[in-house]
Amino acid sequence: MGAWPKPSISAEPGLTIPLGQNMTFVCRSPETFRLFRLVKEGIRVKDERSTSPDQTETRFPMGPVEASMAGRYHCVYLTSHGWSDHSEALELVVAPEEVTQASVPDPALPSVPTFWKHTVSNGIRLGLAGVVLLILAAILAEAWYSERKSQ
């Protein structure tokens, strides 16, 4: 590769992407370019040509992300004088499931122990079962009373 200044590479929305989500690599050069190349572990992934004479950035939309897409990525660019050096490596991590803000507890909210949650729901179930049992007992008593009255 050449003696031109190194480009930079970044990933949107970040370096850890949930499986199946879309993401974008962004490559920037310190000068205008004719072509940008995205490279994964030494193998060309995609090329993007410049769309204007003063363009210094290009985007490589990717996705939905698969587990095989995890790895080390670089950018290089081509000018009328030749190829640049590789950018610094960017390590893309593909998470097996979606990482959400809800999975991180909010320290401002009081935490309720899990066994209390189960105790409350079990109490509700037992109360409902008791009401159903009382209704069945009332139906049985009414049937027994009307059978006895008819004899």
Long-range contacts (C-beta under 8 A, 24 or more apart in sequence): 1-76, 1-83, 1-84, 1-85, 1-86, 2-81, 2-82, 2-83, 2-84, 2-85, 3-82, 3-85, 4-31, 4-77, 4-79, 4-81, 4-82, 4-83, 4-84, 4-85, 5-29, 5-30, 5-31, 5-84, 5-85, 6-84, 6-85, 6-86, 6-87, 6-88, 7-36, 7-75, 7-76, 7-77, 7-84, 7-87, 8-75, 8-87, 8-88, 9-73, 9-74, 9-75, 9-87, 9-88, 9-90, 10-90, 11-73, 11-90, 11-92, 15-90, 15-91, 15-92, 15-93, 16-93, 16-94, 16-95, 16-99, 17-65, 17-92, 17-93, 17-94, 17-95, 18-65, 18-94, 18-95, 18-97, 18-98, 18-99, 19-65, 19-66, 19-67, 19-94, 19-95, 19-96, 19-97, 19-98, 20-63, 20-64, 20-65, 20-98, 21-63, 21-64, 21-65, 21-98, 22-61, 22-62, 22-63, 22-64, 22-65, 23-61, 23-62, 23-63, 23-65, 23-92, 24-59, 24-60, 24-61, 24-62, 25-59, 25-60, 25-62, 25-73, 25-75, 25-90, 26-57, 26-58, 26-59, 26-60, 27-57, 27-58, 27-59, 27-60, 27-75, 27-77, 27-87, 28-56, 28-57, 29-56, 29-57, 29-77, 29-84, 30-56, 31-56, 31-79, 32-56, 32-79, 33-58, 33-77, 33-78, 33-79, 34-77, 34-78, 34-79, 34-80, 35-77, 35-78, 36-60, 36-75, 36-76, 36-77, 36-78, 37-75, 37-76, 37-77, 37-78, 38-73, 38-74, 38-75, 39-73, 39-74, 39-75, 39-76, 39-86, 40-69, 40-71, 40-72, 40-73, 41-71, 41-72, 45-73, 65-94, 66-94, 67-94, 67-96, 69-94, 70-94
